[in-house]
Amino acid sequence: MQIRIKLIDALPRIIAESVKPMENIDGIKILHVDGLNGSSQNGGGAGEDAGGRALPTRPWQQPCAIAARRR
């Protein structure tokens, strides 16, 4: 129980230190928005892209799929 109390007491300092790197961020640019609404703007059916390939279902799959297509 003492450890939890010490952790709770230290949380403001921990959070303050963890967000310091965000001070250096000037802005965020969104460069790719295809598939955000569950479909492709290129004419693919629901659940597939314009090439007929299945859309990624997990968050990390889309960047991997995009990188694989560009190779």
PQR file with spaces between the fields and no chain letter, atoms N, CA, C, O and H, PARSE charges and radii, in Angstrom:
ATOM       1  N    MET     1       0.816   -1.188    0.000 -0.4000 1.5000
ATOM       2  CA   MET     1       0.000    0.000    0.000 -0.0000 2.0000
ATOM       3  C    MET     1       0.866    1.261    0.000  0.5500 1.7000
ATOM       4  O    MET     1       0.514    2.252   -0.639 -0.5500 1.4000
ATOM       5  N    GLN     2       1.979    1.229    0.703 -0.4000 1.5000
ATOM       6  CA   GLN     2       2.871    2.381    0.765 -0.0000 2.0000
ATOM       7  C    GLN     2       3.431    2.722   -0.620  0.5500 1.7000
ATOM       8  O    GLN     2       3.614    3.891   -0.960 -0.5500 1.4000
ATOM       9  H    GLN     2       2.264    0.423    1.222  0.4000 1.0000
ATOM      10  N    ILE     3       3.695    1.686   -1.404 -0.4000 1.5000
ATOM      11  CA   ILE     3       4.227    1.913   -2.751 -0.0000 2.0000
ATOM      12  C    ILE     3       3.195    2.648   -3.601  0.5500 1.7000
ATOM      13  O    ILE     3       3.542    3.564   -4.346 -0.5500 1.4000
ATOM      14  H    ILE     3       3.547    0.737   -1.129  0.4000 1.0000
ATOM      15  N    ARG     4       1.942    2.254   -3.493 -0.4000 1.5000
ATOM      16  CA   ARG     4       0.887    2.911   -4.275 -0.0000 2.0000
ATOM      17  C    ARG     4       0.731    4.374   -3.864  0.5500 1.7000
ATOM      18  O    ARG     4       0.536    5.240   -4.716 -0.5500 1.4000
ATOM      19  H    ARG     4       1.660    1.510   -2.888  0.4000 1.0000
ATOM      20  N    ILE     5       0.813    4.644   -2.596 -0.4000 1.5000
ATOM      21  CA   ILE     5       0.698    6.028   -2.123 -0.0000 2.0000
ATOM      22  C    ILE     5       1.860    6.867   -2.643  0.5500 1.7000
ATOM      23  O    ILE     5       1.670    8.006   -3.070 -0.5500 1.4000
ATOM      24  H    ILE     5       0.972    3.940   -1.904  0.4000 1.0000
ATOM      25  N    LYS     6       3.072    6.295   -2.604 -0.4000 1.5000
ATOM      26  CA   LYS     6       4.235    7.014   -3.121 -0.0000 2.0000
ATOM      27  C    LYS     6       4.116    7.243   -4.624  0.5500 1.7000
ATOM      28  O    LYS     6       4.505    8.295   -5.132 -0.5500 1.4000
ATOM      29  H    LYS     6       3.226    5.370   -2.257  0.4000 1.0000
ATOM      30  N    LEU     7       3.579    6.257   -5.328 -0.4000 1.5000
ATOM      31  CA   LEU     7       3.380    6.393   -6.772 -0.0000 2.0000
ATOM      32  C    LEU     7       2.363    7.495   -7.071  0.5500 1.7000
ATOM      33  O    LEU     7       2.576    8.312   -7.967 -0.5500 1.4000
ATOM      34  H    LEU     7       3.263    5.403   -4.915  0.4000 1.0000
ATOM      35  N    ILE     8       1.276    7.518   -6.334 -0.4000 1.5000
ATOM      36  CA   ILE     8       0.267    8.562   -6.529 -0.0000 2.0000
ATOM      37  C    ILE     8       0.853    9.943   -6.233  0.5500 1.7000
ATOM      38  O    ILE     8       0.563   10.906   -6.944 -0.5500 1.4000
ATOM      39  H    ILE     8       1.103    6.855   -5.606  0.4000 1.0000
ATOM      40  N    ASP     9       1.663   10.040   -5.202 -0.4000 1.5000
ATOM      41  CA   ASP     9       2.307   11.319   -4.871 -0.0000 2.0000
ATOM      42  C    ASP     9       3.269   11.763   -5.967  0.5500 1.7000
ATOM      43  O    ASP     9       3.431   12.960   -6.205 -0.5500 1.4000
ATOM      44  H    ASP     9       1.898    9.258   -4.625  0.4000 1.0000
ATOM      45  N    ALA    10       3.914   10.794   -6.642 -0.4000 1.5000
ATOM      46  CA   ALA    10       4.906   11.112   -7.664 -0.0000 2.0000
ATOM      47  C    ALA    10       4.294   11.309   -9.051  0.5500 1.7000
ATOM      48  O    ALA    10       4.982   11.780   -9.957 -0.5500 1.4000
ATOM      49  H    ALA    10       3.783    9.822   -6.449  0.4000 1.0000
ATOM      50  N    LEU    11       3.029   10.963   -9.236 -0.4000 1.5000
ATOM      51  CA   LEU    11       2.407   11.040  -10.565 -0.0000 2.0000
ATOM      52  C    LEU    11       2.489   12.421  -11.226  0.5500 1.7000
ATOM      53  O    LEU    11       2.796   12.484  -12.416 -0.5500 1.4000
ATOM      54  H    LEU    11       2.470   10.581   -8.500  0.4000 1.0000
ATOM      55  N    PRO    12       2.235   13.509  -10.535 -0.5600 1.5000
ATOM      56  CA   PRO    12       2.351   14.808  -11.230  0.2800 2.0000
ATOM      57  C    PRO    12       3.738   15.045  -11.821  0.5500 1.7000
ATOM      58  O    PRO    12       3.853   15.568  -12.930 -0.5500 1.4000
ATOM      59  N    ARG    13       4.774   14.673  -11.110 -0.4000 1.5000
ATOM      60  CA   ARG    13       6.142   14.842  -11.608 -0.0000 2.0000
ATOM      61  C    ARG    13       6.406   13.890  -12.778  0.5500 1.7000
ATOM      62  O    ARG    13       7.034   14.270  -13.766 -0.5500 1.4000
ATOM      63  H    ARG    13       4.681   14.247  -10.210  0.4000 1.0000
ATOM      64  N    ILE    14       5.923   12.656  -12.658 -0.4000 1.5000
ATOM      65  CA   ILE    14       6.113   11.665  -13.728 -0.0000 2.0000
ATOM      66  C    ILE    14       5.428   12.132  -15.010  0.5500 1.7000
ATOM      67  O    ILE    14       6.007   12.053  -16.093 -0.5500 1.4000
ATOM      68  H    ILE    14       5.413   12.347  -11.856  0.4000 1.0000
ATOM      69  N    ILE    15       4.209   12.613  -14.886 -0.4000 1.5000
ATOM      70  CA   ILE    15       3.467   13.076  -16.061 -0.0000 2.0000
ATOM      71  C    ILE    15       4.142   14.299  -16.670  0.5500 1.7000
ATOM      72  O    ILE    15       4.273   14.390  -17.891 -0.5500 1.4000
ATOM      73  H    ILE    15       3.738   12.677  -14.006  0.4000 1.0000
ATOM      74  N    ALA    16       4.567   15.235  -15.835 -0.4000 1.5000
ATOM      75  CA   ALA    16       5.240   16.436  -16.339 -0.0000 2.0000
ATOM      76  C    ALA    16       6.499   16.083  -17.121  0.5500 1.7000
ATOM      77  O    ALA    16       6.764   16.677  -18.167 -0.5500 1.4000
ATOM      78  H    ALA    16       4.460   15.161  -14.843  0.4000 1.0000
ATOM      79  N    GLU    17       7.273   15.130  -16.631 -0.4000 1.5000
ATOM      80  CA   GLU    17       8.496   14.723  -17.326 -0.0000 2.0000
ATOM      81  C    GLU    17       8.179   13.965  -18.612  0.5500 1.7000
ATOM      82  O    GLU    17       8.911   14.086  -19.594 -0.5500 1.4000
ATOM      83  H    GLU    17       7.058   14.648  -15.782  0.4000 1.0000
ATOM      84  N    SER    18       7.106   13.194  -18.619 -0.4000 1.5000
ATOM      85  CA   SER    18       6.796   12.382  -19.799 -0.0000 2.0000
ATOM      86  C    SER    18       6.277   13.221  -20.960  0.5500 1.7000
ATOM      87  O    SER    18       6.389   12.795  -22.109 -0.5500 1.4000
ATOM      88  H    SER    18       6.511   13.096  -17.821  0.4000 1.0000
ATOM      89  N    VAL    19       5.714   14.396  -20.701 -0.4000 1.5000
ATOM      90  CA   VAL    19       5.204   15.229  -21.786 -0.0000 2.0000
ATOM      91  C    VAL    19       6.206   16.271  -22.265  0.5500 1.7000
ATOM      92  O    VAL    19       5.925   16.982  -23.230 -0.5500 1.4000
ATOM      93  H    VAL    19       5.623   14.742  -19.767  0.4000 1.0000
ATOM      94  N    LYS    20       7.353   16.384  -21.627 -0.4000 1.5000
ATOM      95  CA   LYS    20       8.362   17.359  -22.053 -0.0000 2.0000
ATOM      96  C    LYS    20       8.774   17.208  -23.517  0.5500 1.7000
ATOM      97  O    LYS    20       8.925   18.224  -24.195 -0.5500 1.4000
ATOM      98  H    LYS    20       7.581   15.807  -20.843  0.4000 1.0000
ATOM      99  N    PRO    21       8.963   15.997  -24.038 -0.5600 1.5000
ATOM     100  CA   PRO    21       9.328   15.881  -25.458  0.2800 2.0000
ATOM     101  C    PRO    21       8.291   16.477  -26.398  0.5500 1.7000
ATOM     102  O    PRO    21       8.633   16.890  -27.506 -0.5500 1.4000
ATOM     103  N    MET    22       7.029   16.530  -25.980 -0.4000 1.5000
ATOM     104  CA   MET    22       5.983   17.098  -26.832 -0.0000 2.0000
ATOM     105  C    MET    22       6.146   18.596  -27.018  0.5500 1.7000
ATOM     106  O    MET    22       5.572   19.160  -27.950 -0.5500 1.4000
ATOM     107  H    MET    22       6.751   16.194  -25.080  0.4000 1.0000
ATOM     108  N    GLU    23       6.905   19.250  -26.166 -0.4000 1.5000
ATOM     109  CA   GLU    23       7.129   20.684  -26.308 -0.0000 2.0000
ATOM     110  C    GLU    23       7.883   21.009  -27.588  0.5500 1.7000
ATOM     111  O    GLU    23       7.778   22.123  -28.101 -0.5500 1.4000
ATOM     112  H    GLU    23       7.371   18.791  -25.409  0.4000 1.0000
ATOM     113  N    ASN    24       8.639   20.058  -28.106 -0.4000 1.5000
ATOM     114  CA   ASN    24       9.442   20.270  -29.312 -0.0000 2.0000
ATOM     115  C    ASN    24       8.676   20.001  -30.605  0.5500 1.7000
ATOM     116  O    ASN    24       9.226   20.203  -31.687 -0.5500 1.4000
ATOM     117  H    ASN    24       8.725   19.153  -27.689  0.4000 1.0000
ATOM     118  N    ILE    25       7.438   19.557  -30.525 -0.4000 1.5000
ATOM     119  CA   ILE    25       6.649   19.264  -31.717 -0.0000 2.0000
ATOM     120  C    ILE    25       6.042   20.558  -32.236  0.5500 1.7000
ATOM     121  O    ILE    25       5.292   21.234  -31.531 -0.5500 1.4000
ATOM     122  H    ILE    25       6.991   19.393  -29.645  0.4000 1.0000
ATOM     123  N    ASP    26       6.378   20.896  -33.485 -0.4000 1.5000
ATOM     124  CA   ASP    26       5.853   22.118  -34.096 -0.0000 2.0000
ATOM     125  C    ASP    26       4.444   21.918  -34.644  0.5500 1.7000
ATOM     126  O    ASP    26       3.610   22.821  -34.580 -0.5500 1.4000
ATOM     127  H    ASP    26       6.987   20.347  -34.058  0.4000 1.0000
ATOM     128  N    GLY    27       4.189   20.737  -35.177 -0.4000 1.5000
ATOM     129  CA   GLY    27       2.879   20.475  -35.767 -0.0000 2.0000
ATOM     130  C    GLY    27       2.794   19.036  -36.233  0.5500 1.7000
ATOM     131  O    GLY    27       3.793   18.317  -36.267 -0.5500 1.4000
ATOM     132  H    GLY    27       4.867   20.003  -35.228  0.4000 1.0000
ATOM     133  N    ILE    28       1.602   18.631  -36.588 -0.4000 1.5000
ATOM     134  CA   ILE    28       1.361   17.282  -37.082 -0.0000 2.0000
ATOM     135  C    ILE    28       0.702   17.403  -38.445  0.5500 1.7000
ATOM     136  O    ILE    28      -0.260   18.151  -38.616 -0.5500 1.4000
ATOM     137  H    ILE    28       0.790   19.214  -36.561  0.4000 1.0000
ATOM     138  N    LYS    29       1.225   16.665  -39.408 -0.4000 1.5000
ATOM     139  CA   LYS    29       0.657   16.678  -40.759 -0.0000 2.0000
ATOM     140  C    LYS    29       0.057   15.307  -41.042  0.5500 1.7000
ATOM     141  O    LYS    29       0.714   14.282  -40.857 -0.5500 1.4000
ATOM     142  H    LYS    29       2.006   16.057  -39.269  0.4000 1.0000
ATOM     143  N    ILE    30      -1.180   15.294  -41.485 -0.4000 1.5000
ATOM     144  CA   ILE    30      -1.834   14.043  -41.880 -0.0000 2.0000
ATOM     145  C    ILE    30      -1.687   13.942  -43.391  0.5500 1.7000
ATOM     146  O    ILE    30      -2.237   14.753  -44.135 -0.5500 1.4000
ATOM     147  H    ILE    30      -1.714   16.126  -41.635  0.4000 1.0000
ATOM     148  N    LEU    31      -0.942   12.942  -43.834 -0.4000 1.5000
ATOM     149  CA   LEU    31      -0.624   12.817  -45.247 -0.0000 2.0000
ATOM     150  C    LEU    31      -1.457   11.763  -45.966  0.5500 1.7000
ATOM     151  O    LEU    31      -1.525   11.771  -47.195 -0.5500 1.4000
ATOM     152  H    LEU    31      -0.495   12.282  -43.230  0.4000 1.0000
ATOM     153  N    HIS    32      -2.086   10.863  -45.230 -0.4000 1.5000
ATOM     154  CA   HIS    32      -2.827    9.771  -45.859 -0.0000 2.0000
ATOM     155  C    HIS    32      -4.113    9.549  -45.077  0.5500 1.7000
ATOM     156  O    HIS    32      -4.060    9.219  -43.892 -0.5500 1.4000
ATOM     157  H    HIS    32      -2.030   10.857  -44.232  0.4000 1.0000
ATOM     158  N    VAL    33      -5.259    9.722  -45.711 -0.4000 1.5000
ATOM     159  CA   VAL    33      -6.529    9.554  -45.018 -0.0000 2.0000
ATOM     160  C    VAL    33      -7.427    8.499  -45.657  0.5500 1.7000
ATOM     161  O    VAL    33      -8.552    8.305  -45.197 -0.5500 1.4000
ATOM     162  H    VAL    33      -5.301    9.990  -46.673  0.4000 1.0000
ATOM     163  N    ASP    34      -6.974    7.821  -46.688 -0.4000 1.5000
ATOM     164  CA   ASP    34      -7.782    6.762  -47.289 -0.0000 2.0000
ATOM     165  C    ASP    34      -8.126    5.706  -46.260  0.5500 1.7000
ATOM     166  O    ASP    34      -7.269    5.286  -45.482 -0.5500 1.4000
ATOM     167  H    ASP    34      -6.060    7.979  -47.062  0.4000 1.0000
ATOM     168  N    GLY    35      -9.356    5.283  -46.254 -0.4000 1.5000
ATOM     169  CA   GLY    35      -9.762    4.197  -45.382 -0.0000 2.0000
ATOM     170  C    GLY    35     -10.200    4.614  -43.997  0.5500 1.7000
ATOM     171  O    GLY    35     -10.569    3.751  -43.200 -0.5500 1.4000
ATOM     172  H    GLY    35     -10.052    5.624  -46.886  0.4000 1.0000
ATOM     173  N    LEU    36     -10.177    5.891  -43.672 -0.4000 1.5000
ATOM     174  CA   LEU    36     -10.585    6.311  -42.331 -0.0000 2.0000
ATOM     175  C    LEU    36     -12.050    6.020  -42.062  0.5500 1.7000
ATOM     176  O    LEU    36     -12.425    5.732  -40.925 -0.5500 1.4000
ATOM     177  H    LEU    36      -9.877    6.592  -44.319  0.4000 1.0000
ATOM     178  N    ASN    37     -12.880    6.092  -43.089 -0.4000 1.5000
ATOM     179  CA   ASN    37     -14.298    5.829  -42.897 -0.0000 2.0000
ATOM     180  C    ASN    37     -14.675    4.385  -43.214  0.5500 1.7000
ATOM     181  O    ASN    37     -15.860    4.063  -43.308 -0.5500 1.4000
ATOM     182  H    ASN    37     -12.575    6.327  -44.012  0.4000 1.0000
ATOM     183  N    GLY    38     -13.699    3.527  -43.376 -0.4000 1.5000
ATOM     184  CA   GLY    38     -13.956    2.113  -43.622 -0.0000 2.0000
ATOM     185  C    GLY    38     -14.016    1.737  -45.084  0.5500 1.7000
ATOM     186  O    GLY    38     -14.214    0.564  -45.400 -0.5500 1.4000
ATOM     187  H    GLY    38     -12.737    3.789  -43.299  0.4000 1.0000
ATOM     188  N    SER    39     -13.852    2.689  -45.993 -0.4000 1.5000
ATOM     189  CA   SER    39     -13.842    2.371  -47.413 -0.0000 2.0000
ATOM     190  C    SER    39     -12.778    3.196  -48.115  0.5500 1.7000
ATOM     191  O    SER    39     -12.198    4.109  -47.527 -0.5500 1.4000
ATOM     192  H    SER    39     -13.691    3.642  -45.736  0.4000 1.0000
ATOM     193  N    SER    40     -12.531    2.877  -49.351 -0.4000 1.5000
ATOM     194  CA   SER    40     -11.524    3.588  -50.129 -0.0000 2.0000
ATOM     195  C    SER    40     -12.188    4.647  -50.994  0.5500 1.7000
ATOM     196  O    SER    40     -13.297    4.434  -51.483 -0.5500 1.4000
ATOM     197  H    SER    40     -13.002    2.136  -49.829  0.4000 1.0000
ATOM     198  N    GLN    41     -11.531    5.783  -51.192 -0.4000 1.5000
ATOM     199  CA   GLN    41     -12.055    6.820  -52.074 -0.0000 2.0000
ATOM     200  C    GLN    41     -11.742    6.521  -53.529  0.5500 1.7000
ATOM     201  O    GLN    41     -12.183    7.249  -54.419 -0.5500 1.4000
ATOM     202  H    GLN    41     -10.630    5.956  -50.795  0.4000 1.0000
ATOM     203  N    ASN    42     -10.995    5.469  -53.782 -0.4000 1.5000
ATOM     204  CA   ASN    42     -10.582    5.143  -55.141 -0.0000 2.0000
ATOM     205  C    ASN    42     -11.549    4.194  -55.842  0.5500 1.7000
ATOM     206  O    ASN    42     -11.224    3.675  -56.911 -0.5500 1.4000
ATOM     207  H    ASN    42     -10.637    4.878  -53.059  0.4000 1.0000
ATOM     208  N    GLY    43     -12.720    3.954  -55.274 -0.4000 1.5000
ATOM     209  CA   GLY    43     -13.703    3.122  -55.947 -0.0000 2.0000
ATOM     210  C    GLY    43     -13.717    1.683  -55.504  0.5500 1.7000
ATOM     211  O    GLY    43     -14.476    0.894  -56.067 -0.5500 1.4000
ATOM     212  H    GLY    43     -12.983    4.375  -54.406  0.4000 1.0000
ATOM     213  N    GLY    44     -12.927    1.295  -54.534 -0.4000 1.5000
ATOM     214  CA   GLY    44     -12.971   -0.075  -54.047 -0.0000 2.0000
ATOM     215  C    GLY    44     -14.237   -0.311  -53.254  0.5500 1.7000
ATOM     216  O    GLY    44     -14.818    0.625  -52.706 -0.5500 1.4000
ATOM     217  H    GLY    44     -12.310    1.936  -54.077  0.4000 1.0000
ATOM     218  N    GLY    45     -14.662   -1.555  -53.192 -0.4000 1.5000
ATOM     219  CA   GLY    45     -15.858   -1.877  -52.417 -0.0000 2.0000
ATOM     220  C    GLY    45     -15.569   -1.811  -50.933  0.5500 1.7000
ATOM     221  O    GLY    45     -14.425   -1.634  -50.516 -0.5500 1.4000
ATOM     222  H    GLY    45     -14.190   -2.315  -53.637  0.4000 1.0000
ATOM     223  N    ALA    46     -16.600   -1.952  -50.151 -0.4000 1.5000
ATOM     224  CA   ALA    46     -16.423   -1.927  -48.693 -0.0000 2.0000
ATOM     225  C    ALA    46     -15.517   -3.076  -48.285  0.5500 1.7000
ATOM     226  O    ALA    46     -15.749   -4.221  -48.674 -0.5500 1.4000
ATOM     227  H    ALA    46     -17.530   -2.096  -50.489  0.4000 1.0000
ATOM     228  N    GLY    47     -14.503   -2.782  -47.516 -0.4000 1.5000
ATOM     229  CA   GLY    47     -13.594   -3.813  -47.048 -0.0000 2.0000
ATOM     230  C    GLY    47     -12.446   -4.113  -47.982  0.5500 1.7000
ATOM     231  O    GLY    47     -11.612   -4.968  -47.684 -0.5500 1.4000
ATOM     232  H    GLY    47     -14.315   -1.852  -47.200  0.4000 1.0000
ATOM     233  N    GLU    48     -12.387   -3.409  -49.132 -0.4000 1.5000
ATOM     234  CA   GLU    48     -11.244   -3.621  -50.018 -0.0000 2.0000
ATOM     235  C    GLU    48     -10.819   -2.308  -50.647  0.5500 1.7000
ATOM     236  O    GLU    48     -11.605   -1.366  -50.750 -0.5500 1.4000
ATOM     237  H    GLU    48     -13.064   -2.714  -49.374  0.4000 1.0000
ATOM     238  N    ASP    49      -9.555   -2.261  -51.069 -0.4000 1.5000
ATOM     239  CA   ASP    49      -9.058   -1.035  -51.691 -0.0000 2.0000
ATOM     240  C    ASP    49      -9.349   -1.065  -53.186  0.5500 1.7000
ATOM     241  O    ASP    49      -9.999   -1.990  -53.674 -0.5500 1.4000
ATOM     242  H    ASP    49      -8.916   -3.026  -50.985  0.4000 1.0000
ATOM     243  N    ALA    50      -8.876   -0.068  -53.909 -0.4000 1.5000
ATOM     244  CA   ALA    50      -9.168    0.046  -55.337 -0.0000 2.0000
ATOM     245  C    ALA    50      -8.612   -1.126  -56.133  0.5500 1.7000
ATOM     246  O    ALA    50      -9.121   -1.439  -57.210 -0.5500 1.4000
ATOM     247  H    ALA    50      -8.348    0.683  -53.513  0.4000 1.0000
ATOM     248  N    GLY    51      -7.573   -1.777  -55.616 -0.4000 1.5000
ATOM     249  CA   GLY    51      -6.992   -2.923  -56.298 -0.0000 2.0000
ATOM     250  C    GLY    51      -7.663   -4.231  -55.935  0.5500 1.7000
ATOM     251  O    GLY    51      -7.215   -5.290  -56.374 -0.5500 1.4000
ATOM     252  H    GLY    51      -7.159   -1.522  -54.741  0.4000 1.0000
ATOM     253  N    GLY    52      -8.731   -4.189  -55.142 -0.4000 1.5000
ATOM     254  CA   GLY    52      -9.431   -5.394  -54.752 -0.0000 2.0000
ATOM     255  C    GLY    52      -8.799   -6.114  -53.586  0.5500 1.7000
ATOM     256  O    GLY    52      -9.241   -7.205  -53.226 -0.5500 1.4000
ATOM     257  H    GLY    52      -9.095   -3.328  -54.785  0.4000 1.0000
ATOM     258  N    ARG    53      -7.764   -5.528  -52.977 -0.4000 1.5000
ATOM     259  CA   ARG    53      -7.092   -6.164  -51.842 -0.0000 2.0000
ATOM     260  C    ARG    53      -7.858   -5.841  -50.567  0.5500 1.7000
ATOM     261  O    ARG    53      -8.447   -4.767  -50.444 -0.5500 1.4000
ATOM     262  H    ARG    53      -7.405   -4.642  -53.270  0.4000 1.0000
ATOM     263  N    ALA    54      -7.849   -6.765  -49.627 -0.4000 1.5000
ATOM     264  CA   ALA    54      -8.533   -6.549  -48.348 -0.0000 2.0000
ATOM     265  C    ALA    54      -7.859   -5.419  -47.584  0.5500 1.7000
ATOM     266  O    ALA    54      -6.632   -5.329  -47.541 -0.5500 1.4000
ATOM     267  H    ALA    54      -7.371   -7.638  -49.727  0.4000 1.0000
ATOM     268  N    LEU    55      -8.678   -4.556  -46.980 -0.4000 1.5000
ATOM     269  CA   LEU    55      -8.134   -3.476  -46.164 -0.0000 2.0000
ATOM     270  C    LEU    55      -7.626   -4.022  -44.839  0.5500 1.7000
ATOM     271  O    LEU    55      -8.183   -4.988  -44.319 -0.5500 1.4000
ATOM     272  H    LEU    55      -9.675   -4.629  -47.014  0.4000 1.0000
ATOM     273  N    PRO    56      -6.592   -3.430  -44.291 -0.5600 1.5000
ATOM     274  CA   PRO    56      -6.074   -3.864  -42.989  0.2800 2.0000
ATOM     275  C    PRO    56      -7.127   -3.675  -41.901  0.5500 1.7000
ATOM     276  O    PRO    56      -7.906   -2.723  -41.939 -0.5500 1.4000
ATOM     277  N    THR    57      -7.143   -4.587  -40.934 -0.4000 1.5000
ATOM     278  CA   THR    57      -8.126   -4.494  -39.856 -0.0000 2.0000
ATOM     279  C    THR    57      -7.512   -4.040  -38.544  0.5500 1.7000
ATOM     280  O    THR    57      -8.238   -3.617  -37.645 -0.5500 1.4000
ATOM     281  H    THR    57      -6.509   -5.360  -40.903  0.4000 1.0000
ATOM     282  N    ARG    58      -6.222   -4.115  -38.413 -0.4000 1.5000
ATOM     283  CA   ARG    58      -5.555   -3.689  -37.183 -0.0000 2.0000
ATOM     284  C    ARG    58      -4.820   -2.380  -37.449  0.5500 1.7000
ATOM     285  O    ARG    58      -4.360   -2.155  -38.568 -0.5500 1.4000
ATOM     286  H    ARG    58      -5.632   -4.459  -39.144  0.4000 1.0000
ATOM     287  N    PRO    59      -4.698   -1.502  -36.437 -0.5600 1.5000
ATOM     288  CA   PRO    59      -4.095   -0.182  -36.652  0.2800 2.0000
ATOM     289  C    PRO    59      -2.697   -0.218  -37.254  0.5500 1.7000
ATOM     290  O    PRO    59      -2.346    0.658  -38.044 -0.5500 1.4000
ATOM     291  N    TRP    60      -1.905   -1.197  -36.902 -0.4000 1.5000
ATOM     292  CA   TRP    60      -0.522   -1.223  -37.395 -0.0000 2.0000
ATOM     293  C    TRP    60      -0.427   -1.854  -38.779  0.5500 1.7000
ATOM     294  O    TRP    60       0.630   -1.784  -39.405 -0.5500 1.4000
ATOM     295  H    TRP    60      -2.189   -1.909  -36.260  0.4000 1.0000
ATOM     296  N    GLN    61      -1.494   -2.467  -39.272 -0.4000 1.5000
ATOM     297  CA   GLN    61      -1.433   -3.124  -40.569 -0.0000 2.0000
ATOM     298  C    GLN    61      -1.451   -2.127  -41.731  0.5500 1.7000
ATOM     299  O    GLN    61      -0.799   -2.365  -42.747 -0.5500 1.4000
ATOM     300  H    GLN    61      -2.353   -2.524  -38.763  0.4000 1.0000
ATOM     301  N    GLN    62      -2.182   -1.021  -41.602 -0.4000 1.5000
ATOM     302  CA   GLN    62      -2.276   -0.079  -42.718 -0.0000 2.0000
ATOM     303  C    GLN    62      -0.928    0.534  -43.070  0.5500 1.7000
ATOM     304  O    GLN    62      -0.570    0.544  -44.247 -0.5500 1.4000
ATOM     305  H    GLN    62      -2.712   -0.828  -40.777  0.4000 1.0000
ATOM     306  N    PRO    63      -0.148    1.057  -42.092 -0.5600 1.5000
ATOM     307  CA   PRO    63       1.172    1.587  -42.485  0.2800 2.0000
ATOM     308  C    PRO    63       2.064    0.514  -43.107  0.5500 1.7000
ATOM     309  O    PRO    63       2.826    0.799  -44.031 -0.5500 1.4000
ATOM     310  N    CYS    64       1.974   -0.704  -42.610 -0.4000 1.5000
ATOM     311  CA   CYS    64       2.785   -1.791  -43.180 -0.0000 2.0000
ATOM     312  C    CYS    64       2.340   -2.100  -44.605  0.5500 1.7000
ATOM     313  O    CYS    64       3.172   -2.329  -45.483 -0.5500 1.4000
ATOM     314  H    CYS    64       1.355   -0.936  -41.859  0.4000 1.0000
ATOM     315  N    ALA    65       1.019   -2.105  -44.837 -0.4000 1.5000
ATOM     316  CA   ALA    65       0.505   -2.390  -46.171 -0.0000 2.0000
ATOM     317  C    ALA    65       0.912   -1.292  -47.150  0.5500 1.7000
ATOM     318  O    ALA    65       1.268   -1.579  -48.293 -0.5500 1.4000
ATOM     319  H    ALA    65       0.343   -1.919  -44.124  0.4000 1.0000
ATOM     320  N    ILE    66       0.862   -0.045  -46.710 -0.4000 1.5000
ATOM     321  CA   ILE    66       1.258    1.073  -47.567 -0.0000 2.0000
ATOM     322  C    ILE    66       2.744    0.979  -47.910  0.5500 1.7000
ATOM     323  O    ILE    66       3.135    1.170  -49.062 -0.5500 1.4000
ATOM     324  H    ILE    66       0.573    0.189  -45.782  0.4000 1.0000
ATOM     325  N    ALA    67       3.560    0.688  -46.913 -0.4000 1.5000
ATOM     326  CA   ALA    67       5.000    0.541  -47.158 -0.0000 2.0000
ATOM     327  C    ALA    67       5.291   -0.605  -48.109  0.5500 1.7000
ATOM     328  O    ALA    67       6.172   -0.494  -48.962 -0.5500 1.4000
ATOM     329  H    ALA    67       3.242    0.533  -45.978  0.4000 1.0000
ATOM     330  N    ALA    68       4.563   -1.704  -47.973 -0.4000 1.5000
ATOM     331  CA   ALA    68       4.777   -2.863  -48.852 -0.0000 2.0000
ATOM     332  C    ALA    68       4.401   -2.536  -50.293  0.5500 1.7000
ATOM     333  O    ALA    68       5.066   -2.997  -51.220 -0.5500 1.4000
ATOM     334  H    ALA    68       3.848   -1.794  -47.280  0.4000 1.0000
ATOM     335  N    ARG    69       3.351   -1.751  -50.497 -0.4000 1.5000
ATOM     336  CA   ARG    69       2.937   -1.386  -51.850 -0.0000 2.0000
ATOM     337  C    ARG    69       3.946   -0.468  -52.534  0.5500 1.7000
ATOM     338  O    ARG    69       4.075   -0.481  -53.758 -0.5500 1.4000
ATOM     339  H    ARG    69       2.811   -1.376  -49.744  0.4000 1.0000
ATOM     340  N    ARG    70       4.662    0.330  -51.736 -0.4000 1.5000
ATOM     341  CA   ARG    70       5.612    1.294  -52.314 -0.0000 2.0000
ATOM     342  C    ARG    70       6.948    0.662  -52.652  0.5500 1.7000
ATOM     343  O    ARG    70       7.786    1.303  -53.286 -0.5500 1.4000
ATOM     344  H    ARG    70       4.557    0.340  -50.741  0.4000 1.0000
ATOM     345  N    ARG    71       7.164   -0.566  -52.249 -0.4000 1.5000
ATOM     346  CA   ARG    71       8.453   -1.223  -52.527 -0.0000 2.0000
ATOM     347  C    ARG    71       8.471   -1.838  -53.891  0.5500 1.7000
ATOM     348  O    ARG    71       9.475   -2.430  -54.288 -0.5500 1.4000
ATOM     349  H    ARG    71       6.483   -1.086  -51.734  0.4000 1.0000
